[in-house]
């Protein structure tokens, strides 16, 4: 849980953490775009990118070995269900296309038998939808290695005004990367998410009024992930 800084107000969206949290770990190609995609969804609490699915200890971006670029999503199961997240997963990449490298493999990592059952059903439905073999790997969750700081919240890191505004609340990177406000702004900056959700959440993201207007403008003109997720 984020520990608020002494005598400092936090973005309102970060003040009431949910007790009904679950973790969803996935891989759908480039992790920058996938993190933005899921981060913009109402009910998602936080996201982070990293490496999973391999056997080599301590992978890095330059030395991934047999690991896959992955995203870990913490979500409020009372607001958004795993089934809805799986729908987003299959709707936003092409799981029938062989990856050009192991690191871009399509994969789902189950944290429980219940998750495994839901993922198996989603995979079967995807095969029907695509009418082609789905290459998404279904793997037991084992270890998730956080990616280097420079890869976290990729889109936000390329928007200095927003980055600095949010770092004032969270100068410590660990707290910064756990913030729902940070997660959501990173998603909206890529054009991901629904306009109604953005309009509802704009006042509680900890941004000044000029930055709220700028975020809305950028959102309306973006409409694309920072890199392909296929």
Legacy VTK file of the C-alpha trace (Angstrom):
# vtk DataFile Version 3.0
C-alpha trace
ASCII
DATASET POLYDATA
POINTS 230 float
0.000 0.000 0.000
1.202 3.520 -0.734
2.387 5.349 2.379
1.260 9.001 2.101
3.958 11.599 2.583
3.699 13.594 5.813
1.590 16.764 5.511
1.039 16.273 1.809
-2.271 15.875 0.025
-2.443 13.079 -2.519
-4.586 12.813 -5.655
-8.112 11.970 -4.555
-8.147 8.816 -6.687
-5.340 7.432 -4.506
-6.979 8.097 -1.128
-9.424 5.194 -0.934
-7.654 1.915 -1.759
-9.912 -1.043 -2.536
-9.903 -4.180 -0.424
-11.186 -6.365 -3.285
-7.983 -6.536 -5.315
-6.754 -9.206 -7.709
-3.667 -9.520 -9.883
-3.702 -10.208 -13.624
-0.425 -10.918 -15.446
-0.297 -10.897 -19.242
1.942 -10.484 -22.261
0.815 -9.197 -25.634
3.927 -7.940 -27.369
5.477 -4.590 -26.514
4.790 -3.941 -22.843
4.728 -0.134 -23.148
1.497 -0.080 -25.143
-0.128 -2.845 -23.106
0.531 -1.005 -19.841
-1.153 2.127 -21.195
-4.082 0.120 -22.537
-4.932 -1.517 -19.214
-3.967 1.479 -17.092
-6.776 3.561 -18.590
-9.504 1.092 -17.584
-11.885 1.997 -14.787
-11.319 -0.458 -11.952
-7.599 -0.911 -12.623
-5.650 0.248 -9.575
-2.070 0.049 -10.775
0.133 -1.425 -13.478
3.789 -2.230 -13.912
5.886 -3.745 -16.657
8.411 -6.519 -16.286
9.640 -9.921 -17.353
8.000 -13.307 -16.757
7.695 -16.803 -18.168
11.376 -17.684 -18.280
13.908 -19.623 -16.229
16.918 -17.295 -16.293
17.336 -15.372 -13.010
17.446 -11.565 -12.912
16.597 -10.742 -16.539
17.111 -7.220 -17.885
15.745 -5.469 -20.958
19.052 -6.038 -22.766
19.395 -9.631 -21.534
15.907 -11.119 -21.462
17.031 -14.666 -22.299
13.851 -16.814 -22.300
11.614 -14.278 -20.548
8.645 -12.410 -22.058
7.842 -8.690 -21.868
4.864 -8.690 -19.509
2.456 -6.419 -17.675
1.083 -6.921 -14.192
-2.301 -5.370 -13.458
-3.813 -4.913 -10.007
-7.560 -4.390 -10.280
-10.666 -3.943 -8.166
-12.750 -7.039 -8.857
-15.888 -5.219 -7.667
-15.507 -2.701 -10.505
-14.024 -4.735 -13.349
-13.988 -8.519 -13.724
-11.179 -10.712 -14.972
-13.425 -11.741 -17.867
-13.604 -8.114 -19.009
-9.830 -7.769 -18.839
-9.478 -10.919 -20.935
-11.832 -9.434 -23.524
-9.574 -6.374 -23.736
-6.527 -8.626 -24.009
-7.822 -10.536 -27.038
-9.376 -7.474 -28.696
-6.140 -5.477 -28.806
-3.525 -7.758 -30.296
-3.271 -10.610 -32.792
-2.703 -13.857 -30.859
-2.736 -15.929 -34.063
0.455 -14.276 -35.314
3.785 -15.925 -34.377
6.000 -13.495 -32.418
9.161 -12.318 -34.148
11.039 -12.839 -30.870
10.384 -14.835 -27.697
10.088 -11.590 -25.720
6.967 -10.584 -27.699
5.072 -13.834 -27.085
1.354 -13.621 -26.324
0.834 -15.152 -22.886
-1.492 -15.350 -19.899
-0.164 -16.245 -16.451
-2.685 -17.738 -14.038
-2.376 -16.962 -10.338
-4.984 -19.534 -9.265
-6.996 -22.456 -10.588
-9.992 -20.153 -10.888
-8.002 -17.789 -13.105
-6.781 -20.767 -15.137
-10.347 -21.893 -15.806
-11.416 -18.410 -16.899
-8.384 -18.066 -19.152
-9.009 -21.466 -20.744
-12.576 -20.405 -21.555
-11.340 -17.110 -23.002
-8.772 -18.949 -25.132
-11.451 -21.287 -26.483
-13.680 -18.315 -27.311
-10.775 -16.572 -29.038
-10.188 -19.612 -31.257
-13.823 -19.385 -32.367
-13.612 -15.624 -32.916
-10.382 -15.691 -34.917
-11.177 -18.994 -36.677
-7.443 -19.722 -36.477
-5.178 -21.400 -33.915
-4.522 -19.000 -31.041
-0.847 -18.999 -30.055
-1.303 -17.411 -26.636
0.614 -19.440 -24.041
-1.189 -20.279 -20.809
1.422 -20.485 -18.053
1.414 -20.767 -14.255
2.488 -17.558 -12.593
5.875 -17.953 -10.950
8.105 -14.906 -10.781
7.638 -11.395 -12.117
10.799 -9.332 -12.453
10.103 -5.598 -12.512
11.515 -3.866 -15.578
13.940 -1.015 -15.176
12.490 2.320 -14.015
12.899 3.917 -17.453
10.413 1.422 -18.938
7.666 1.999 -16.373
4.842 4.377 -17.472
6.516 4.896 -20.850
4.028 7.404 -22.253
3.982 9.529 -19.111
7.782 9.734 -19.138
7.524 11.478 -22.493
5.179 14.145 -21.136
7.413 16.172 -18.741
4.686 18.531 -17.468
2.544 15.638 -16.285
5.519 13.675 -15.000
6.723 16.570 -12.838
3.225 17.335 -11.552
2.776 13.760 -10.304
6.315 13.441 -8.969
5.518 16.289 -6.572
3.136 13.897 -4.835
5.424 10.886 -5.180
9.137 11.760 -5.337
9.915 8.156 -4.375
9.719 5.937 -7.467
8.218 2.980 -5.623
5.248 5.067 -4.494
5.027 6.788 -7.876
4.728 3.501 -9.744
1.974 2.237 -7.418
-0.237 5.311 -7.810
-3.586 4.950 -9.549
-3.328 8.585 -10.673
0.016 7.847 -12.343
-1.358 4.660 -13.898
-4.429 6.412 -15.267
-2.607 9.465 -16.683
-0.140 7.157 -18.436
-3.077 5.376 -20.052
-5.024 8.471 -21.035
-1.937 10.099 -22.583
-1.788 7.228 -25.076
-5.422 7.742 -26.080
-6.491 4.540 -24.322
-9.696 4.203 -22.334
-13.158 5.724 -22.607
-13.819 9.448 -22.753
-16.560 9.171 -20.105
-14.084 7.671 -17.638
-11.519 10.383 -18.355
-14.094 13.156 -17.844
-15.264 11.598 -14.576
-11.750 11.114 -13.209
-10.039 14.317 -14.435
-10.772 16.274 -11.220
-9.335 13.547 -8.954
-6.027 12.846 -10.719
-4.081 15.545 -8.862
-3.570 17.728 -11.943
-3.966 21.482 -12.190
-6.882 22.791 -14.222
-4.617 23.699 -17.206
-3.125 20.188 -17.175
-6.591 18.657 -16.984
-7.543 20.545 -20.142
-4.297 19.561 -21.831
-4.787 15.891 -20.955
-8.290 15.943 -22.426
-7.001 17.576 -25.617
-4.153 15.072 -25.974
-6.507 12.175 -25.303
-8.904 13.300 -28.018
-6.085 13.641 -30.551
-4.075 10.529 -29.671
-5.966 7.335 -30.310
-2.929 5.056 -30.408
-0.518 3.052 -28.280
3.127 4.168 -27.991
4.146 1.012 -29.823
2.385 -1.850 -31.565
1.085 -4.532 -29.240
0.653 -7.189 -31.906
LINES 1 231
230 0 1 2 3 4 5 6 7 8 9 10 11 12 13 14 15 16 17 18 19 20 21 22 23 24 25 26 27 28 29 30 31 32 33 34 35 36 37 38 39 40 41 42 43 44 45 46 47 48 49 50 51 52 53 54 55 56 57 58 59 60 61 62 63 64 65 66 67 68 69 70 71 72 73 74 75 76 77 78 79 80 81 82 83 84 85 86 87 88 89 90 91 92 93 94 95 96 97 98 99 100 101 102 103 104 105 106 107 108 109 110 111 112 113 114 115 116 117 118 119 120 121 122 123 124 125 126 127 128 129 130 131 132 133 134 135 136 137 138 139 140 141 142 143 144 145 146 147 148 149 150 151 152 153 154 155 156 157 158 159 160 161 162 163 164 165 166 167 168 169 170 171 172 173 174 175 176 177 178 179 180 181 182 183 184 185 186 187 188 189 190 191 192 193 194 195 196 197 198 199 200 201 202 203 204 205 206 207 208 209 210 211 212 213 214 215 216 217 218 219 220 221 222 223 224 225 226 227 228 229
